[in-house]
Amino acid sequence: MKKADIKNLSVGDLQNQLADAKATYTKMKLAHRISPIENPIQIRDLRRTIARLETELTNKQ
């Protein structure tokens, strides 16, 4: 998710996106530990997206 897209979201949308991203991140980490996923860079990108979402949520509150 791009930075500009995140800035346009409301607080409720940010919280929903953050919850979805954290759930996906947990599933990806578990799947990667069991058997390596094809593109491990996705894990890093998702972690950074979570950080962006949390930062924007903090700024809006």
Phi and psi in radians as a Rosetta constraint file:
Dihedral C 1 N 2 CA 2 C 2 CIRCULARHARMONIC -1.365 0.35
Dihedral N 2 CA 2 C 2 N 3 CIRCULARHARMONIC 2.747 0.35
Dihedral C 2 N 3 CA 3 C 3 CIRCULARHARMONIC -1.089 0.35
Dihedral N 3 CA 3 C 3 N 4 CIRCULARHARMONIC -0.705 0.35
Dihedral C 3 N 4 CA 4 C 4 CIRCULARHARMONIC -1.138 0.35
Dihedral N 4 CA 4 C 4 N 5 CIRCULARHARMONIC -0.645 0.35
Dihedral C 4 N 5 CA 5 C 5 CIRCULARHARMONIC -1.146 0.35
Dihedral N 5 CA 5 C 5 N 6 CIRCULARHARMONIC -0.668 0.35
Dihedral C 5 N 6 CA 6 C 6 CIRCULARHARMONIC -1.195 0.35
Dihedral N 6 CA 6 C 6 N 7 CIRCULARHARMONIC -0.670 0.35
Dihedral C 6 N 7 CA 7 C 7 CIRCULARHARMONIC -1.127 0.35
Dihedral N 7 CA 7 C 7 N 8 CIRCULARHARMONIC -0.484 0.35
Dihedral C 7 N 8 CA 8 C 8 CIRCULARHARMONIC -1.464 0.35
Dihedral N 8 CA 8 C 8 N 9 CIRCULARHARMONIC -0.114 0.35
Dihedral C 8 N 9 CA 9 C 9 CIRCULARHARMONIC -1.419 0.35
Dihedral N 9 CA 9 C 9 N 10 CIRCULARHARMONIC 2.623 0.35
Dihedral C 9 N 10 CA 10 C 10 CIRCULARHARMONIC -1.430 0.35
Dihedral N 10 CA 10 C 10 N 11 CIRCULARHARMONIC 3.024 0.35
Dihedral C 10 N 11 CA 11 C 11 CIRCULARHARMONIC -1.090 0.35
Dihedral N 11 CA 11 C 11 N 12 CIRCULARHARMONIC -0.752 0.35
Dihedral C 11 N 12 CA 12 C 12 CIRCULARHARMONIC -1.100 0.35
Dihedral N 12 CA 12 C 12 N 13 CIRCULARHARMONIC -0.732 0.35
Dihedral C 12 N 13 CA 13 C 13 CIRCULARHARMONIC -1.143 0.35
Dihedral N 13 CA 13 C 13 N 14 CIRCULARHARMONIC -0.690 0.35
Dihedral C 13 N 14 CA 14 C 14 CIRCULARHARMONIC -1.062 0.35
Dihedral N 14 CA 14 C 14 N 15 CIRCULARHARMONIC -0.748 0.35
Dihedral C 14 N 15 CA 15 C 15 CIRCULARHARMONIC -1.140 0.35
Dihedral N 15 CA 15 C 15 N 16 CIRCULARHARMONIC -0.699 0.35
Dihedral C 15 N 16 CA 16 C 16 CIRCULARHARMONIC -1.145 0.35
Dihedral N 16 CA 16 C 16 N 17 CIRCULARHARMONIC -0.790 0.35
Dihedral C 16 N 17 CA 17 C 17 CIRCULARHARMONIC -1.095 0.35
Dihedral N 17 CA 17 C 17 N 18 CIRCULARHARMONIC -0.679 0.35
Dihedral C 17 N 18 CA 18 C 18 CIRCULARHARMONIC -1.141 0.35
Dihedral N 18 CA 18 C 18 N 19 CIRCULARHARMONIC -0.752 0.35
Dihedral C 18 N 19 CA 19 C 19 CIRCULARHARMONIC -1.108 0.35
Dihedral N 19 CA 19 C 19 N 20 CIRCULARHARMONIC -0.746 0.35
Dihedral C 19 N 20 CA 20 C 20 CIRCULARHARMONIC -1.124 0.35
Dihedral N 20 CA 20 C 20 N 21 CIRCULARHARMONIC -0.749 0.35
Dihedral C 20 N 21 CA 21 C 21 CIRCULARHARMONIC -1.139 0.35
Dihedral N 21 CA 21 C 21 N 22 CIRCULARHARMONIC -0.709 0.35
Dihedral C 21 N 22 CA 22 C 22 CIRCULARHARMONIC -1.154 0.35
Dihedral N 22 CA 22 C 22 N 23 CIRCULARHARMONIC -0.683 0.35
Dihedral C 22 N 23 CA 23 C 23 CIRCULARHARMONIC -1.142 0.35
Dihedral N 23 CA 23 C 23 N 24 CIRCULARHARMONIC -0.754 0.35
Dihedral C 23 N 24 CA 24 C 24 CIRCULARHARMONIC -1.113 0.35
Dihedral N 24 CA 24 C 24 N 25 CIRCULARHARMONIC -0.707 0.35
Dihedral C 24 N 25 CA 25 C 25 CIRCULARHARMONIC -1.079 0.35
Dihedral N 25 CA 25 C 25 N 26 CIRCULARHARMONIC -0.760 0.35
Dihedral C 25 N 26 CA 26 C 26 CIRCULARHARMONIC -1.097 0.35
Dihedral N 26 CA 26 C 26 N 27 CIRCULARHARMONIC -0.759 0.35
Dihedral C 26 N 27 CA 27 C 27 CIRCULARHARMONIC -1.114 0.35
Dihedral N 27 CA 27 C 27 N 28 CIRCULARHARMONIC -0.724 0.35
Dihedral C 27 N 28 CA 28 C 28 CIRCULARHARMONIC -1.124 0.35
Dihedral N 28 CA 28 C 28 N 29 CIRCULARHARMONIC -0.749 0.35
Dihedral C 28 N 29 CA 29 C 29 CIRCULARHARMONIC -1.085 0.35
Dihedral N 29 CA 29 C 29 N 30 CIRCULARHARMONIC -0.742 0.35
Dihedral C 29 N 30 CA 30 C 30 CIRCULARHARMONIC -1.134 0.35
Dihedral N 30 CA 30 C 30 N 31 CIRCULARHARMONIC -0.786 0.35
Dihedral C 30 N 31 CA 31 C 31 CIRCULARHARMONIC -1.093 0.35
Dihedral N 31 CA 31 C 31 N 32 CIRCULARHARMONIC -0.636 0.35
Dihedral C 31 N 32 CA 32 C 32 CIRCULARHARMONIC -1.233 0.35
Dihedral N 32 CA 32 C 32 N 33 CIRCULARHARMONIC -0.555 0.35
Dihedral C 32 N 33 CA 33 C 33 CIRCULARHARMONIC -1.266 0.35
Dihedral N 33 CA 33 C 33 N 34 CIRCULARHARMONIC -0.602 0.35
Dihedral C 33 N 34 CA 34 C 34 CIRCULARHARMONIC -1.250 0.35
Dihedral N 34 CA 34 C 34 N 35 CIRCULARHARMONIC -0.953 0.35
Dihedral C 34 N 35 CA 35 C 35 CIRCULARHARMONIC -2.544 0.35
Dihedral N 35 CA 35 C 35 N 36 CIRCULARHARMONIC 2.334 0.35
Dihedral C 35 N 36 CA 36 C 36 CIRCULARHARMONIC -0.967 0.35
Dihedral N 36 CA 36 C 36 N 37 CIRCULARHARMONIC 2.322 0.35
Dihedral C 36 N 37 CA 37 C 37 CIRCULARHARMONIC -1.404 0.35
Dihedral N 37 CA 37 C 37 N 38 CIRCULARHARMONIC 2.828 0.35
Dihedral C 37 N 38 CA 38 C 38 CIRCULARHARMONIC -1.096 0.35
Dihedral N 38 CA 38 C 38 N 39 CIRCULARHARMONIC -0.718 0.35
Dihedral C 38 N 39 CA 39 C 39 CIRCULARHARMONIC -2.189 0.35
Dihedral N 39 CA 39 C 39 N 40 CIRCULARHARMONIC 1.560 0.35
Dihedral C 39 N 40 CA 40 C 40 CIRCULARHARMONIC -1.180 0.35
Dihedral N 40 CA 40 C 40 N 41 CIRCULARHARMONIC -0.220 0.35
Dihedral C 40 N 41 CA 41 C 41 CIRCULARHARMONIC -1.137 0.35
Dihedral N 41 CA 41 C 41 N 42 CIRCULARHARMONIC -0.427 0.35
Dihedral C 41 N 42 CA 42 C 42 CIRCULARHARMONIC -1.049 0.35
Dihedral N 42 CA 42 C 42 N 43 CIRCULARHARMONIC -0.621 0.35
Dihedral C 42 N 43 CA 43 C 43 CIRCULARHARMONIC -1.111 0.35
Dihedral N 43 CA 43 C 43 N 44 CIRCULARHARMONIC -0.785 0.35
Dihedral C 43 N 44 CA 44 C 44 CIRCULARHARMONIC -1.126 0.35
Dihedral N 44 CA 44 C 44 N 45 CIRCULARHARMONIC -0.764 0.35
Dihedral C 44 N 45 CA 45 C 45 CIRCULARHARMONIC -1.100 0.35
Dihedral N 45 CA 45 C 45 N 46 CIRCULARHARMONIC -0.696 0.35
Dihedral C 45 N 46 CA 46 C 46 CIRCULARHARMONIC -1.181 0.35
Dihedral N 46 CA 46 C 46 N 47 CIRCULARHARMONIC -0.673 0.35
Dihedral C 46 N 47 CA 47 C 47 CIRCULARHARMONIC -1.094 0.35
Dihedral N 47 CA 47 C 47 N 48 CIRCULARHARMONIC -0.699 0.35
Dihedral C 47 N 48 CA 48 C 48 CIRCULARHARMONIC -1.220 0.35
Dihedral N 48 CA 48 C 48 N 49 CIRCULARHARMONIC -0.632 0.35
Dihedral C 48 N 49 CA 49 C 49 CIRCULARHARMONIC -1.114 0.35
Dihedral N 49 CA 49 C 49 N 50 CIRCULARHARMONIC -0.719 0.35
Dihedral C 49 N 50 CA 50 C 50 CIRCULARHARMONIC -1.051 0.35
Dihedral N 50 CA 50 C 50 N 51 CIRCULARHARMONIC -0.746 0.35
Dihedral C 50 N 51 CA 51 C 51 CIRCULARHARMONIC -1.114 0.35
Dihedral N 51 CA 51 C 51 N 52 CIRCULARHARMONIC -0.717 0.35
Dihedral C 51 N 52 CA 52 C 52 CIRCULARHARMONIC -1.102 0.35
Dihedral N 52 CA 52 C 52 N 53 CIRCULARHARMONIC -0.747 0.35
Dihedral C 52 N 53 CA 53 C 53 CIRCULARHARMONIC -1.096 0.35
Dihedral N 53 CA 53 C 53 N 54 CIRCULARHARMONIC -0.776 0.35
Dihedral C 53 N 54 CA 54 C 54 CIRCULARHARMONIC -1.125 0.35
Dihedral N 54 CA 54 C 54 N 55 CIRCULARHARMONIC -0.682 0.35
Dihedral C 54 N 55 CA 55 C 55 CIRCULARHARMONIC -1.119 0.35
Dihedral N 55 CA 55 C 55 N 56 CIRCULARHARMONIC -0.813 0.35
Dihedral C 55 N 56 CA 56 C 56 CIRCULARHARMONIC -1.152 0.35
Dihedral N 56 CA 56 C 56 N 57 CIRCULARHARMONIC -0.650 0.35
Dihedral C 56 N 57 CA 57 C 57 CIRCULARHARMONIC -1.122 0.35
Dihedral N 57 CA 57 C 57 N 58 CIRCULARHARMONIC -0.725 0.35
Dihedral C 57 N 58 CA 58 C 58 CIRCULARHARMONIC -1.116 0.35
Dihedral N 58 CA 58 C 58 N 59 CIRCULARHARMONIC -0.718 0.35
Dihedral C 58 N 59 CA 59 C 59 CIRCULARHARMONIC -1.144 0.35
Dihedral N 59 CA 59 C 59 N 60 CIRCULARHARMONIC -0.603 0.35
Dihedral C 59 N 60 CA 60 C 60 CIRCULARHARMONIC -1.421 0.35
Dihedral N 60 CA 60 C 60 N 61 CIRCULARHARMONIC -0.323 0.35
